[in-house]
């Protein structure tokens, strides 16, 4: 009987690992691309219905992103630094980014630095 309990425990552990891997696959991926004087920010998230981008270049006005097969993108000038975040399905979302800072409301913003 003890052996049976251990086998069920191992099955649940394996199931947890599989579910965890699948959940990681659904997570967002964030990266940049450069083209002459523009930087394009990409966010892969196929689970969302709407996505908006806000940045310090224009006082955090909402900007619509282009979307193709779950890859959302926006292009901005690459010659100056800016702070930014996303709004995904109505909720503020901060992707993994190398530089962050606290804003005036206690949340965080990502920072784009052209020289880094």
C-alpha positions as CSV (number, residue, x, y, z in Angstrom):
1,X,0.0,0.0,0.0
2,X,2.9,2.4,0.7
3,X,4.3,1.7,-2.7
4,X,1.0,2.7,-4.3
5,X,1.0,6.0,-2.5
6,X,4.5,6.7,-3.6
7,X,3.6,5.9,-7.3
8,X,0.6,8.3,-7.1
9,X,2.9,11.0,-5.6
10,X,5.4,10.6,-8.4
11,X,2.5,10.9,-11.0
12,X,1.3,14.1,-9.4
13,X,4.9,15.5,-9.4
14,X,5.3,14.6,-13.1
15,X,1.9,16.2,-13.8
16,X,3.0,19.4,-12.0
17,X,6.2,19.5,-14.0
18,X,4.2,19.2,-17.3
19,X,1.7,21.9,-16.3
20,X,4.6,24.2,-15.2
21,X,6.3,23.8,-18.6
22,X,3.1,24.4,-20.5
23,X,2.5,27.5,-18.3
24,X,6.0,28.9,-19.1
25,X,5.3,28.4,-22.8
26,X,2.3,30.7,-22.5
27,X,4.3,33.5,-20.8
28,X,5.2,36.6,-22.6
29,X,8.5,37.1,-24.4
30,X,9.8,40.7,-24.7
31,X,12.7,41.8,-27.0
32,X,14.0,44.7,-29.1
33,X,15.0,45.1,-32.7
34,X,16.9,48.0,-34.3
35,X,16.6,49.4,-37.8
36,X,18.5,52.6,-38.6
37,X,17.0,55.3,-36.3
38,X,14.1,53.2,-34.9
39,X,13.8,50.6,-32.2
40,X,11.0,48.1,-32.4
41,X,9.7,46.6,-29.2
42,X,8.2,43.1,-29.5
43,X,6.0,41.3,-27.0
44,X,4.9,37.8,-27.8
45,X,1.6,37.0,-26.1
46,X,-0.9,34.9,-28.0
47,X,-3.3,34.7,-25.0
48,X,-4.4,38.4,-25.1
49,X,-7.2,40.1,-26.9
50,X,-5.9,43.7,-26.7
51,X,-2.6,45.4,-26.0
52,X,-1.7,49.0,-25.6
53,X,1.7,50.6,-25.1
54,X,2.5,53.8,-23.0
55,X,5.8,55.6,-22.9
56,X,7.4,58.8,-21.6
57,X,8.1,60.1,-25.1
58,X,4.6,61.5,-25.4
59,X,3.4,61.8,-21.8
60,X,2.3,58.1,-21.6
61,X,-0.4,58.5,-24.2
62,X,-1.9,55.1,-25.2
63,X,-0.6,53.7,-28.5
64,X,-2.0,50.7,-30.3
65,X,0.4,48.0,-31.2
66,X,0.5,46.0,-34.4
67,X,-0.2,42.3,-33.9
68,X,0.6,39.3,-36.1
69,X,0.2,35.7,-34.9
70,X,0.6,36.6,-31.2
71,X,3.6,38.9,-31.7
72,X,2.8,42.5,-30.8
73,X,5.1,45.3,-32.0
74,X,5.6,49.1,-31.9
75,X,8.4,51.2,-33.4
76,X,9.8,54.3,-31.7
77,X,12.8,56.6,-32.3
78,X,16.0,55.0,-30.9
79,X,18.0,58.1,-30.3
80,X,16.7,59.0,-26.8
81,X,15.9,57.1,-23.6
82,X,12.3,56.5,-22.5
83,X,10.2,54.8,-19.8
84,X,7.4,52.4,-20.8
85,X,4.9,49.8,-19.9
86,X,2.1,47.8,-21.6
87,X,-1.6,47.5,-20.8
88,X,-2.7,43.9,-21.6
89,X,-6.5,43.3,-21.6
90,X,-7.0,46.4,-19.4
91,X,-4.3,45.5,-16.8
92,X,-0.9,47.2,-16.5
93,X,1.9,44.7,-17.5
94,X,5.6,45.1,-17.1
95,X,7.6,42.6,-19.1
96,X,11.0,41.3,-18.0
97,X,13.4,44.2,-18.9
98,X,17.0,44.9,-18.1
99,X,16.4,48.3,-16.6
100,X,13.5,49.3,-14.3
101,X,12.6,52.2,-12.1
102,X,9.8,53.0,-9.6
103,X,7.3,55.5,-10.8
104,X,5.4,58.2,-8.8
105,X,2.6,55.7,-8.0
106,X,4.7,52.9,-6.5
107,X,4.7,50.7,-9.6
108,X,7.6,50.1,-12.0
109,X,8.4,51.1,-15.5
110,X,10.8,49.6,-18.0
111,X,13.6,51.9,-19.2
112,X,15.0,51.9,-22.8
113,X,18.5,53.3,-23.0
114,X,19.8,53.7,-26.6
115,X,23.4,53.4,-25.6
116,X,23.1,50.0,-23.8
